[in-house]
């Protein structure tokens, strides 16, 4: 029983870390796009 609980917690923790990493990557990508747009608007 404890083995199943431990495995479930590990899988849940792994999924949580994956979701957090995806959110961080998406925010970084959005920031890159925004800085590119700002640089383009400053050039004009």
Long-range contacts (C-beta under 8 A, 24 or more apart in sequence): none
